[in-house]
Amino acid sequence: MSMSTYTTDKASPFTRAVVSSMRKLYPEALADKSFDNTGLLLEAPFDPIRRQMNSVLLTIDLTKAVADEAIERKDCVVVTYRSYNISLFLLDSDSDIEFLSDPIIFKGLKSLTLADTQQQSLLRLALEGISVYSPHTAIDAAPGGLGDWLADIVTGTLSEPEPATKTAKAESIETSSLHTDSSDDRPPESDEDPFVEKGDSTKEKTPKQPKGRPGRMALQRTYSRPTYPAPMGLEQTDLEPSSADHKRTVIHPVTGVEGFEKAGMGRLITFHSPQPLTHLIERIARGVGNPKGFPVAIPQTLQVEDINIRTVAICAGSGGHVLRDIEADLLFTGELSHHEALAATEKGQCVVTLFHSNTERGFLSSVLKEKLTSTLHGEWTRVREEVKGEGLGEGDLRAEWEEALEDEDVLVEVSERDRDPFGIVILQASKQVGRPLSKVKE
């Protein structure tokens, strides 16, 4: 048997085990095929001489940084939740396809070149023998999948008593941004401020006034660097299963998939007793990795502390399509358009959004990593025996194949470089400097 048979006609047997594991957990039939592109998107040839580790890297988006990480780690498979950023050149239709809830239009495959950064990542992964699988909306719809994970967060309880979460008064916000000369209003020291890195100077300096221009009141503003949720620690989250009675239903059921009768897109939570919105905000923050802030929309006549929630409609990612026309006190999703959020608040609803992928990323470390590891152990044992039964032939690389099949190791890790494009930049202590404009001579 020639060497080319091994390097061009066969994929890694471990890849086969990963794909079968994902399909067991989240059948592709659950996905919304009207727009979604799920399944094995890149099947890399297997080279047993320089084979990859029996490892899987989990990510939400397959970016250049994540591709670099997988190559450095020598992973065998990248499981990327979303395929949007690589569907552009994998779809084989000549017609334009507009995704239901995304303002992106994808066209069919025209070329594969290194000039396109997304195509470049796939080509580099293929060269390294790394395959790519995407489950996307199959995970959204599956019982115990992403929709139920978010529902568990909303209905969860903290190990300690629910905090008396509240918002600051408007005047407090103003004085924290426009400081006086009081010593109590000095910026916090760097070792007390999580947004100021060690070594950064927090000393305020009076800006020089341009020549010929009168002095005027100015603001010396200090902002944090972009901050992101920290979902990697969610394996040990202090959010526990709900003790509050509630009913959970699927918003858009998916039928016809045996063994997944309760599947569907979106979840609707109905609490038996209304829950303070402040408590839900705290649960959401704890559940997704403690972001430093996220958008909340409420009717203009109400205050956050005064709102109680009985029903919550949930959708990961972009919820405009799934949550459209749903009657619920609170819409919890990754993102809504300006007009969708405005329409909701005008009807008396509240909205919590986290930026698109921040409603998804924590699922990788808190749920998928453990579930895939458990299933993959069994599938890898089965595939190894199956490949041995198919016969390895008498080629030059028989010994390398046998060595690969004797490797019992299985490793599933979550990307450390995957993150939402948007971070939160926070205005810190800022002090007025200069002379008030009313005192400037004409």
C-alpha positions as CSV (number, residue, x, y, z in Angstrom):
1,M,0.0,0.0,0.0
2,S,1.5,3.3,-1.0
3,M,2.1,6.3,1.3
4,S,-0.3,8.5,-0.6
5,T,-3.2,6.2,0.5
6,Y,-2.6,7.2,4.1
7,T,-2.1,10.9,3.5
8,T,-4.9,11.7,1.0
9,D,-7.7,9.1,1.3
10,K,-8.0,8.7,5.1
11,A,-9.0,11.0,7.9
12,S,-7.8,10.5,11.4
13,P,-9.7,7.7,13.2
14,F,-9.8,10.0,16.3
15,T,-11.7,12.5,14.1
16,R,-14.2,9.8,13.3
17,A,-14.7,9.3,17.1
18,V,-15.1,13.0,17.8
19,V,-17.7,13.4,15.0
20,S,-19.7,10.4,16.1
21,S,-19.6,11.7,19.7
22,M,-20.9,15.1,18.7
23,R,-23.7,13.6,16.6
24,K,-24.7,11.4,19.5
25,L,-25.0,14.4,21.8
26,Y,-26.3,16.9,19.3
27,P,-27.7,15.3,16.2
28,E,-27.4,17.5,13.1
29,A,-31.1,16.9,12.4
30,L,-31.8,19.2,15.3
31,A,-30.2,22.2,13.5
32,D,-32.1,24.8,11.6
33,K,-31.1,23.9,8.1
34,S,-32.9,26.8,6.6
35,F,-29.7,28.8,7.2
36,D,-27.3,26.9,9.4
37,N,-24.2,25.0,8.1
38,T,-23.5,22.3,10.6
39,G,-21.4,19.0,10.6
40,L,-17.9,18.1,9.6
41,L,-16.8,21.3,7.7
42,L,-13.2,20.3,7.2
43,E,-11.9,16.7,7.1
44,A,-8.2,16.9,7.2
45,P,-6.1,14.0,5.8
46,F,-4.4,11.9,8.4
47,D,-0.6,11.6,8.4
48,P,0.4,8.9,10.9
49,I,4.0,9.9,10.8
50,R,3.3,13.3,12.3
51,R,-0.1,12.7,13.7
52,Q,-1.8,15.1,16.0
53,M,-2.6,14.5,19.7
54,N,-5.9,12.8,20.5
55,S,-7.3,16.2,21.6
56,V,-10.2,18.5,20.9
57,L,-10.2,22.2,21.1
58,L,-13.6,23.8,21.9
59,T,-14.3,27.3,20.7
60,I,-17.3,29.5,19.8
61,D,-15.7,31.2,16.8
62,L,-12.9,29.9,14.6
63,T,-10.7,33.0,14.4
64,K,-7.1,33.3,13.4
65,A,-6.1,33.3,17.1
66,V,-7.9,30.1,17.8
67,A,-6.5,28.4,14.7
68,D,-3.0,29.4,15.9
69,E,-3.8,27.9,19.3
70,A,-5.0,24.6,17.8
71,I,-1.8,24.4,15.7
72,E,0.5,25.2,18.6
73,R,-1.3,22.6,20.8
74,K,-1.3,20.0,17.9
75,D,-5.0,19.3,18.4
76,C,-6.7,16.8,16.1
77,V,-10.1,18.5,15.9
78,V,-11.5,21.9,16.5
79,V,-15.1,21.9,17.5
80,T,-16.3,25.4,16.7
81,Y,-19.8,26.1,17.9
82,R,-20.5,28.6,15.1
83,S,-19.9,28.1,11.4
84,Y,-20.9,31.6,10.3
85,N,-17.4,32.8,9.7
86,I,-16.5,29.9,7.5
87,S,-19.8,29.3,5.8
88,L,-18.8,32.1,3.3
89,F,-16.8,29.7,1.2
90,L,-18.3,26.3,2.2
91,L,-21.8,26.8,0.9
92,D,-22.1,25.4,-2.7
93,S,-25.2,27.4,-3.8
94,D,-24.8,30.2,-6.3
95,S,-27.7,32.1,-4.7
96,D,-27.3,34.6,-1.9
97,I,-28.5,33.4,1.5
98,E,-29.6,35.9,4.1
99,F,-29.4,34.5,7.6
100,L,-32.6,34.9,9.6
101,S,-31.2,36.9,12.5
102,D,-27.9,38.1,11.2
103,P,-27.2,41.1,8.8
104,I,-24.7,39.0,6.9
105,I,-25.2,37.6,3.4
106,F,-23.1,34.6,2.4
107,K,-22.4,33.4,-1.1
108,G,-21.3,30.1,-2.6
109,L,-17.7,28.8,-2.9
110,K,-15.7,30.7,-5.5
111,S,-12.1,30.2,-4.4
112,L,-9.9,29.2,-1.6
113,T,-7.0,31.6,-1.1
114,L,-4.6,32.8,1.6
115,A,-5.6,36.4,0.9
116,D,-8.9,35.8,2.8
117,T,-8.1,35.5,6.6
118,Q,-10.9,33.1,7.2
119,Q,-10.0,30.8,4.3
120,Q,-6.4,31.1,5.4
121,S,-7.2,29.6,8.8
122,L,-8.9,26.6,7.3
123,L,-6.1,26.0,4.8
124,R,-3.5,26.2,7.6
125,L,-5.5,23.8,9.7
126,A,-5.9,21.3,6.8
127,L,-2.1,21.5,6.3
128,E,-1.5,20.6,9.9
129,G,-4.0,17.7,9.8
130,I,-6.6,19.4,12.0
131,S,-10.3,18.8,11.2
132,V,-13.2,21.2,12.0
133,Y,-16.7,20.3,13.2
134,S,-19.5,22.7,13.9
135,P,-22.8,21.8,15.8
136,H,-24.2,25.4,16.1
137,T,-28.1,25.3,16.3
138,A,-28.1,21.6,17.1
139,I,-26.7,22.5,20.5
140,D,-29.2,25.4,20.8
141,A,-32.2,23.0,20.3
142,A,-31.0,19.9,22.1
143,P,-32.5,19.1,25.6
144,G,-29.8,19.9,28.1
145,G,-28.1,22.1,25.4
146,L,-27.5,25.8,25.2
147,G,-31.1,26.9,25.7
148,D,-31.5,24.8,28.8
149,W,-28.1,26.0,30.1
150,L,-29.3,29.6,29.9
151,A,-32.6,28.6,31.5
152,D,-30.7,27.0,34.4
153,I,-28.8,30.2,34.9
154,V,-32.0,32.3,35.0
155,T,-33.7,29.9,37.4
156,G,-30.6,29.1,39.5
157,T,-29.9,30.3,43.0
158,L,-26.7,31.4,44.7
159,S,-25.2,29.4,47.6
160,E,-25.5,32.5,49.8
161,P,-28.7,34.5,50.1
162,E,-29.7,36.5,47.0
163,P,-27.8,39.8,47.1
164,A,-29.7,43.1,47.5
165,T,-28.6,44.2,44.0
166,K,-29.6,47.7,43.1
167,T,-28.6,50.4,40.7
168,A,-26.9,53.7,41.6
169,K,-28.8,56.9,41.8
170,A,-28.3,59.2,38.9
171,E,-26.6,61.8,41.0
172,S,-24.2,59.2,42.3
173,I,-23.2,58.2,38.7
174,E,-22.6,61.9,37.9
175,T,-20.4,62.6,40.8
176,S,-18.4,59.4,40.3
177,S,-17.6,60.6,36.7
178,L,-17.1,64.3,37.5
179,H,-14.9,64.4,40.6
180,T,-14.2,67.4,42.8
181,D,-11.0,68.2,44.5
182,S,-12.0,66.2,47.6
183,S,-9.4,63.7,48.8
184,D,-12.1,61.1,49.0
185,D,-12.6,61.3,45.2
186,R,-9.1,60.4,44.3
187,P,-8.7,57.5,41.8
188,P,-8.2,54.1,43.4
189,E,-4.7,52.8,43.7
190,S,-3.7,50.2,41.1
191,D,-3.6,47.3,43.5
192,E,-7.2,48.0,44.5
193,D,-8.5,48.6,41.0
194,P,-8.9,45.5,38.8
195,F,-9.0,47.6,35.7
196,V,-5.6,49.3,36.2
197,E,-2.6,47.0,35.6
198,K,0.4,47.2,37.9
199,G,2.8,49.8,36.8
200,D,0.2,52.0,35.1
201,S,0.3,55.6,36.4
202,T,-2.9,56.9,37.8
203,K,-1.5,60.4,38.5
204,E,-3.7,63.0,37.1
205,K,-2.1,65.8,35.0
206,T,-3.5,69.1,34.1
207,P,-3.6,69.3,30.3
208,K,-1.6,72.2,28.8
209,Q,-3.8,74.9,27.2
210,P,-2.9,75.7,23.6
211,K,-1.4,79.2,23.2
212,G,-3.9,81.9,22.3
213,R,-6.8,79.9,23.6
214,P,-8.5,80.6,27.0
215,G,-8.4,78.1,29.7
216,R,-11.6,76.2,30.4
217,M,-13.0,73.4,32.5
218,A,-11.8,70.0,31.2
219,L,-12.1,66.4,32.2
220,Q,-9.1,64.2,32.9
221,R,-10.8,60.8,32.0
222,T,-9.4,57.4,32.8
223,Y,-10.8,54.3,31.1
224,S,-10.2,50.7,31.7
225,R,-8.8,48.4,29.1
226,P,-11.5,46.3,27.4
227,T,-12.8,43.7,29.8
228,Y,-14.5,40.4,29.0
229,P,-16.4,37.7,30.9
230,A,-14.3,34.9,32.4
231,P,-16.2,31.8,31.5
232,M,-13.2,29.4,32.1
233,G,-14.0,29.3,35.8
234,L,-17.6,28.3,35.4
235,E,-16.8,24.7,36.1
236,Q,-16.8,25.7,39.8
237,T,-19.6,28.3,39.6
238,D,-21.4,29.2,42.8
239,L,-24.7,29.2,41.0
240,E,-26.8,26.1,42.1
241,P,-29.9,24.4,40.6
242,S,-33.0,26.3,41.1
243,S,-35.0,26.2,44.3
244,A,-37.7,28.5,42.8
245,D,-40.7,26.7,41.3
246,H,-41.0,27.3,37.6
247,K,-42.3,25.9,34.4
248,R,-40.0,25.5,31.4
249,T,-41.3,25.1,27.8
250,V,-39.8,25.2,24.3
251,I,-40.7,28.2,22.2
252,H,-40.2,26.6,18.7
253,P,-40.3,22.8,19.0
254,V,-38.2,20.6,16.7
255,T,-39.9,17.3,16.0
256,G,-39.0,14.0,14.3
257,V,-35.7,13.3,16.0
258,E,-35.9,10.1,18.0
259,G,-34.7,10.4,21.5
260,F,-34.9,14.2,21.4
261,E,-38.6,14.8,21.8
262,K,-38.2,17.9,24.0
263,A,-35.9,19.6,21.5
264,G,-36.5,23.1,20.1
265,M,-35.3,26.7,19.7
266,G,-35.7,29.1,22.6
267,R,-37.0,28.5,26.1
268,L,-39.8,30.2,28.0
269,I,-39.6,30.3,31.8
270,T,-42.7,30.9,33.9
271,F,-42.0,31.4,37.6
272,H,-44.7,30.4,40.1
273,S,-43.8,33.5,42.1
274,P,-42.5,36.7,40.5
275,Q,-38.7,37.2,40.8
276,P,-37.0,40.6,41.3
277,L,-35.3,41.7,38.1
278,T,-32.2,42.6,40.2
279,H,-31.9,38.9,41.3
280,L,-32.1,37.7,37.7
281,I,-29.4,40.2,36.6
282,E,-27.1,38.9,39.4
283,R,-27.8,35.3,38.4
284,I,-27.0,36.0,34.8
285,A,-23.8,37.8,35.7
286,R,-22.6,34.9,37.9
287,G,-23.7,32.3,35.3
288,V,-21.9,33.6,32.3
289,G,-18.6,34.6,33.9
290,N,-19.1,37.9,35.8
291,P,-18.9,40.5,33.0
292,K,-18.2,44.0,34.2
293,G,-21.4,45.2,32.6
294,F,-24.0,44.4,30.0
295,P,-27.0,46.2,28.4
296,V,-30.4,46.2,30.1
297,A,-33.4,47.9,28.6
298,I,-36.5,48.7,30.7
299,P,-39.6,50.8,30.2
300,Q,-38.8,54.5,30.8
301,T,-41.4,54.9,33.5
302,L,-39.9,52.1,35.7
303,Q,-36.8,51.6,37.8
304,V,-34.9,48.4,37.9
305,E,-35.4,47.8,41.6
306,D,-39.2,48.1,41.2
307,I,-39.5,45.4,38.5
308,N,-40.6,41.8,39.2
309,I,-40.4,39.2,36.5
310,R,-42.8,36.2,36.1
311,T,-41.9,35.1,32.5
312,V,-38.5,35.0,30.8
313,A,-38.0,34.2,27.1
314,I,-34.5,33.0,26.3
315,C,-32.5,32.6,23.1
316,A,-28.7,32.3,22.8
317,G,-26.9,34.6,20.3
318,S,-29.2,36.8,18.2
319,G,-32.7,36.4,19.5
320,G,-34.7,38.7,17.2
321,H,-36.2,35.9,15.1
322,V,-36.8,33.3,17.8
323,L,-38.2,35.8,20.4
324,R,-40.3,37.7,17.9
325,D,-43.9,38.3,19.1
326,I,-43.2,36.3,22.3
327,E,-45.2,37.6,25.3
328,A,-42.8,37.6,28.2
329,D,-41.8,40.1,31.0
330,L,-38.1,39.7,30.2
331,L,-36.3,38.9,26.9
332,F,-32.8,37.4,27.7
333,T,-30.6,36.9,24.6
334,G,-27.2,37.8,23.2
335,E,-28.3,40.7,21.1
336,L,-31.3,42.5,19.7
337,S,-31.4,45.3,17.2
338,H,-32.2,48.9,18.4
339,H,-35.7,48.7,16.9
340,E,-36.5,45.3,18.4
341,A,-35.4,46.4,21.9
342,L,-37.3,49.7,21.6
343,A,-40.4,47.8,20.5
344,A,-40.1,45.5,23.5
345,T,-39.8,48.3,26.1
346,E,-42.6,50.2,24.5
347,K,-44.8,47.1,25.2
348,G,-43.6,47.1,28.8
349,Q,-41.1,44.3,28.4
350,C,-37.5,44.3,29.7
351,V,-34.4,43.1,27.8
352,V,-31.1,41.8,28.9
353,T,-28.4,41.2,26.3
354,L,-24.8,40.1,26.8
355,F,-23.2,40.7,23.4
356,H,-23.8,37.8,20.9
357,S,-21.3,35.1,22.0
358,N,-21.3,35.8,25.7
359,T,-24.5,33.9,25.9
360,E,-22.8,30.9,24.4
361,R,-19.1,30.8,25.5
362,G,-19.7,29.6,29.1
363,F,-21.5,26.5,27.9
364,L,-18.2,25.1,26.6
365,S,-16.5,24.9,29.9
366,S,-19.5,24.3,32.2
367,V,-21.3,21.7,30.1
368,L,-19.8,20.6,26.7
369,K,-16.3,19.8,27.9
370,E,-17.4,17.2,30.4
371,K,-20.2,15.7,28.2
372,L,-17.9,15.4,25.2
373,T,-15.1,13.9,27.2
374,S,-17.4,11.3,28.7
375,T,-18.9,10.3,25.4
376,L,-15.7,10.4,23.5
377,H,-14.0,7.9,25.7
378,G,-16.6,5.3,24.7
379,E,-16.6,6.3,21.0
380,W,-12.8,6.2,20.7
381,T,-12.7,2.7,22.1
382,R,-15.4,1.6,19.6
383,V,-13.7,3.3,16.6
384,R,-10.3,1.8,17.4
385,E,-11.7,-1.7,17.4
386,E,-13.7,-0.9,14.3
387,V,-10.6,0.4,12.4
388,K,-8.6,-2.6,13.5
389,G,-11.4,-4.9,12.2
390,E,-11.2,-3.2,8.8
391,G,-7.6,-4.3,8.4
392,L,-4.6,-2.1,8.0
393,G,-3.0,-3.8,5.0
394,E,0.7,-4.4,4.6
395,G,1.8,-0.8,3.7
396,D,5.0,0.9,4.9
397,L,3.0,2.9,7.5
398,R,1.2,-0.1,9.2
399,A,3.3,0.3,12.3
400,E,2.4,4.0,12.6
401,W,-1.3,3.2,12.2
402,E,-1.1,0.6,14.9
403,E,0.6,3.0,17.2
404,A,-2.1,5.6,16.6
405,L,-4.8,3.1,17.4
406,E,-3.1,1.9,20.6
407,D,-3.2,5.5,22.0
408,E,-6.0,5.5,24.5
409,D,-5.7,9.1,25.6
410,V,-8.6,11.5,25.1
411,L,-8.4,15.2,25.9
412,V,-11.0,18.0,25.5
413,E,-10.0,21.6,26.3
414,V,-11.6,25.0,25.9
415,S,-9.8,27.7,23.9
416,E,-8.1,30.3,26.0
417,R,-8.1,32.8,23.0
418,D,-11.7,32.7,22.0
419,R,-13.7,35.8,23.0
420,D,-16.4,38.1,21.8
421,P,-15.3,40.9,19.5
422,F,-16.7,43.4,22.0
423,G,-15.3,44.1,25.4
424,I,-16.5,46.6,28.0
425,V,-14.4,49.8,28.5
426,I,-15.3,51.4,31.9
427,L,-14.9,55.0,32.8
428,Q,-13.0,55.2,36.0
429,A,-12.2,58.0,38.4
430,S,-12.2,61.3,36.5
431,K,-11.5,64.7,37.8
432,Q,-12.3,68.2,36.6
433,V,-9.3,70.4,35.9
434,G,-8.9,73.9,34.6
435,R,-11.1,76.9,35.2
436,P,-14.9,76.9,34.8
437,L,-16.0,78.3,31.5
438,S,-18.1,81.0,33.2
439,K,-14.9,82.5,34.7
440,V,-13.0,82.7,31.4
441,K,-12.6,86.2,30.2
442,E,-14.2,87.1,26.9
